């Protein structure tokens, strides 16, 4: 009874269970699905470099609008022409010249010059380097160099080169500068009064050398 039950009931049951479990097992001919490779990591997007503005170039010094007409190396040498009082104003005339000996302690701050138009040599402490005047140079009270006489018309370079001597003047009035006209003044020692004249901007020169105070105070 027992053996019959085992072979009749239990054995078929075990075989059925084994068959049921074996359905899910892969056979030798079945392909095993390949595992998908991991997705490649996204490449980082490089950050854009901030735009750097180029450094501003230094502005060049403004070019002078007017060319030098006196000639290379030509200065204005001041010579005392007359002394109308023992302590009052005096005239100083400035002649185009070239420097032969620069002022120094050894020469008591005087320089030796050759006067262009007089063709002679002289010693003077007033060696003035100057340049043609431009509109932006002028202000009331400024010292300028000009011819002695009125000149309401602009002179050409040849005429300006021929001026000899030049004189120091002080700017008095710029109300007509839009017309390029300037009112100048200087002390007239002969008549003991202030002399005025009107001159064209283009006929003036700007002294670039220091003018002695005694000359500024007494001559103008």
Number of C-alpha atoms within 10 A of each C-alpha: 5 7 9 9 10 12 11 11 11 13 12 12 13 11 11 12 11 11 11 10 10 11 9 8 8 10 10 7 6 8 8 9 6 6 6 6 6 6 6 6 6 6 6 6 6 6 6 6 6 6 6 6 6 6 6 6 6 6 6 6 6 6 6 11 9 11 10 14 16 20 11 8 10 20 22 27 28 24 18 12 10 13 14 14 11 7 8 12 22 21 22 20 19 26 25 26 26 20 20 13 13 13 18 11 7 7 13 9 13 18 19 20 23 20 20 16 13 11 8 10 15 16 20 16 18 22 27 20 16 18 18 22 20 17 11 6 11 19 14 13 13 14 22 22 22 27 20 16 11 14 16 16 14 16 15 11 14 10 11 19 14 12 17 18 19 21 20 27 26 22 19 19 17 16 11 10 14 9 10 17 21 23 21 24 19 22 21 17 20 13 9 12 10 11 14 18 16 18 21 19 24 21 23 23 22 20 19 11 11 10 14 10 9 10 15 15 11 15 20 20
